[in-house]
Amino acid sequence: MLRQALSVARDRLVAAGIPPDEAAIDVELFAKTILGWDRAKILTESHHPAPAALEPRFSAWVDRRTTREPSAYITGIREFYGLDFEVTPAVLIPRPETEIIVEAALPLMVRKLDARVADIGTGCGNIAVTLAHEARKCTVVATDVSADALMVAKRNAARHGVFNRIEFVNAPYLDGVAGDFDLIAANPPYVRETDKGGLSPSVLHEPHVALFGGADGMRDIEGVLEAAVGKLRLGGWLIMEFGFGQEDEVRARVATHDDLRFDRVVADLQGLPRTAVITRDRRKSPRR
């Protein structure tokens, strides 16, 4: 029976140290992906024999998950803001909390329909592609230090029909990128190197260059702020994710830049400060 096959697989994952709720989600996800079914179909067919199409891929995927390889890398897909994105071990797996960047950016982009947008450290392109998909007249420059990540981002842009409105640049921050921007989005590496030991084995499968932001976690946050000072137009916006316990330091770093003004912080679904909304204030000193 399909139900029994899923139960056995779930028990294998639990025995490997994966929490029961997470294990149940994983095995259902694997079955849905392999069979092309939705959850309702899985439930209605649960008392029938497991389809022949389920194997051998299902068992192979469960084997991989027991090593704590992230399920998104196994299936090759992660949903973000209602869109499916290809993910590989070359890119950080998109998180639901990063959707806050998109939610904060879109109302600001409505003010200028043909906005020029930058996405620093684009990874799989989830932010750049989503903004281009939702704001049909904007143009986007997406940068990343990883050429492999940019290849994934390009495929995602093509998947969602926005490839012709995104320029992909293999560079840190906005180095070498010409022109100014109305909005800059960034989900920089911000995990402290000293916190590495507290991360789950699944997270440690992800590219460390996209996770760790130096000893204090602020190296790339400061790099993004410097890029914003150099590339953000007057009245433009920087929307940047940061980590747990970093709000005060982010505010302090912003205050050191005369051109930038901290507008607000947006909390995630757990109520934790997660995303900084910053503007290049017209009332402050001109760029030097």
Secondary structure as GFF3:
##gff-version 3
##sequence-region A 1 288
A	DSSP	alpha_helix	2	15	.	.	.	ID=ss1
A	DSSP	alpha_helix	20	35	.	.	.	ID=ss2
A	DSSP	alpha_helix	39	44	.	.	.	ID=ss3
A	DSSP	three_ten_helix	52	54	.	.	.	ID=ss4
A	DSSP	alpha_helix	57	66	.	.	.	ID=ss5
A	DSSP	alpha_helix	71	75	.	.	.	ID=ss6
A	DSSP	beta_strand	77	80	.	.	.	ID=ss7
A	DSSP	beta_strand	83	86	.	.	.	ID=ss8
A	DSSP	three_ten_helix	96	98	.	.	.	ID=ss9
A	DSSP	alpha_helix	99	110	.	.	.	ID=ss10
A	DSSP	beta_strand	116	120	.	.	.	ID=ss11
A	DSSP	alpha_helix	126	134	.	.	.	ID=ss12
A	DSSP	beta_strand	139	144	.	.	.	ID=ss13
A	DSSP	alpha_helix	147	159	.	.	.	ID=ss14
A	DSSP	three_ten_helix	163	165	.	.	.	ID=ss15
A	DSSP	beta_strand	166	170	.	.	.	ID=ss16
A	DSSP	beta_strand	181	186	.	.	.	ID=ss17
A	DSSP	three_ten_helix	193	198	.	.	.	ID=ss18
A	DSSP	three_ten_helix	203	205	.	.	.	ID=ss19
A	DSSP	three_ten_helix	208	210	.	.	.	ID=ss20
A	DSSP	alpha_helix	219	231	.	.	.	ID=ss21
A	DSSP	beta_strand	232	241	.	.	.	ID=ss22
A	DSSP	alpha_helix	247	255	.	.	.	ID=ss23
A	DSSP	beta_strand	260	267	.	.	.	ID=ss24
A	DSSP	beta_strand	273	280	.	.	.	ID=ss25
###
